[in-house]
Amino acid sequence: MKKSFLFGFLMIFVLFLAACTEDEGAEAESEDESSALDTVVDRGTVIAGINDTLPGFGYVGSDGENTGFDIDFAKAIAAGVLGDAEAVEFRPLSAQERFTALQTGEVDVLIRNTTWTTNRDTEVGLNFAPITFYDGQGIMVPADSGIESLEDLEGTRIGVETGTTTELNLADQMRARGINFEAVVFDNADAVVAAYESGSVDAWTTDKSGLVSRQSIMEDPEAHQILSESLSKEPLGPSVREGDDTWYDIVTWITLATIQAEEFGITSENVDEFLENENPEIMRLLGTEGNLGEQLGIPNDFAYQVIKQVGNYGEIYNRHLGPDTIFKLDRGLNDIYTNGGILYSPPFR
Ligand SMILES: N[C@@H](CCC(=O)N[C@@H](CS)C(=O)NCC(=O)O)C(=O)O
């Protein structure tokens, strides 16, 4: 009697558990249903939140087109998902606007010198794809100011943009070193730089990439110097809305495809020859064997399209920041791990 009661109770419990599991499955499905992937495919374009004030990273070129390192990663997503690197709509966003634009669905992806931090990953509701640029915060001062270190900034006014990690790091670092200064806060990069160039602030600070970039369009670039000290780690990369695993995986693996292609020596120039290659790892990457693209929900040749239309990581880097550009930025950490950097793709399998 007791046994059958126990059995009956267990059965009800098991059914209850199954119902719960089904509910979770349904929830996961409905999350998938609202994936940015469907929106992007229906619309026929990717909407990318970008910067249009940072030469080399995200800028409007002389032809009126958005161009730069970050812009190419947005194009890579369009190439991988839609087979057309030009199928991107660019939405320029200031530091303050960027997270709301992603949260509200105004943009599908944010690719705009944005630092991966805990708070952005949690409370702000973002998910970060792999880091595309390892950076650090720096400070720019007039070359003839005599300022050589952070300690020399005692009693100065320093310009900084609101809504950035820059603002927070500056406060942290100066407090930790007991340096008194006045932070003068602006809500866009042009305003900070204008204040600095007019002399109403003594120095200004942002990611070193941002300093180098903006220096290139200053009236007299030689008249300024970037202090050698770094105030922080600024790992920059694409981000998407939390809760959309499908889209997150797509943006992640498209970004990684550029890194893996560079490691394999596959470029936009030679990728067609690699279609005949019989190395299984290369075949899986290019989609000539296996179905990794289909597993992601995008065409199987996604990596081929990314490499062919946009290039591998090194090509993207060199096109905008490398030795043939005004920036001539050393690869440093932003090199493949086999070449002294820390770019490393998990396996395509
Ligand atoms: N990486 C930092 C800073 C990014 C940032 O937004 N920097 C400013 C200063 S250069 C910028 O790009 N502003 C562009 C603009 O306001 O147009 C972060 O994610 O908070």
PDBQT file of the ligand as one rigid body, heavy atoms in Angstrom, charges set to zero:
ROOT
HETATM    1  N1  LIG A 401      36.745  52.210 -24.239  1.00  0.00    +0.000 N 
HETATM    2  C1  LIG A 401      36.140  53.177 -23.381  1.00  0.00    +0.000 C 
HETATM    3  C2  LIG A 401      36.052  54.565 -24.004  1.00  0.00    +0.000 C 
HETATM    4  C3  LIG A 401      35.245  54.562 -25.265  1.00  0.00    +0.000 C 
HETATM    5  C4  LIG A 401      34.781  55.943 -25.745  1.00  0.00    +0.000 C 
HETATM    6  O1  LIG A 401      33.571  56.098 -25.980  1.00  0.00    +0.000 OA
HETATM    7  N2  LIG A 401      35.695  56.890 -25.914  1.00  0.00    +0.000 N 
HETATM    8  C5  LIG A 401      35.301  58.215 -26.371  1.00  0.00    +0.000 C 
HETATM    9  C6  LIG A 401      36.466  59.143 -26.273  1.00  0.00    +0.000 C 
HETATM   10  S1  LIG A 401      37.559  59.092 -27.633  1.00  0.00    +0.000 SA
HETATM   11  C7  LIG A 401      34.747  58.172 -27.773  1.00  0.00    +0.000 C 
HETATM   12  O2  LIG A 401      35.097  57.321 -28.563  1.00  0.00    +0.000 OA
HETATM   13  N3  LIG A 401      33.869  59.105 -28.081  1.00  0.00    +0.000 N 
HETATM   14  C8  LIG A 401      33.326  59.261 -29.394  1.00  0.00    +0.000 C 
HETATM   15  C9  LIG A 401      32.274  60.290 -29.471  1.00  0.00    +0.000 C 
HETATM   16  O3  LIG A 401      31.759  60.729 -28.446  1.00  0.00    +0.000 OA
HETATM   17  O4  LIG A 401      31.918  60.647 -30.599  1.00  0.00    +0.000 OA
HETATM   18  C10 LIG A 401      34.759  52.694 -22.968  1.00  0.00    +0.000 C 
HETATM   19  O5  LIG A 401      34.287  51.683 -23.505  1.00  0.00    +0.000 OA
HETATM   20  O6  LIG A 401      34.141  53.323 -22.109  1.00  0.00    +0.000 OA
ENDROOT
TORSDOF 0
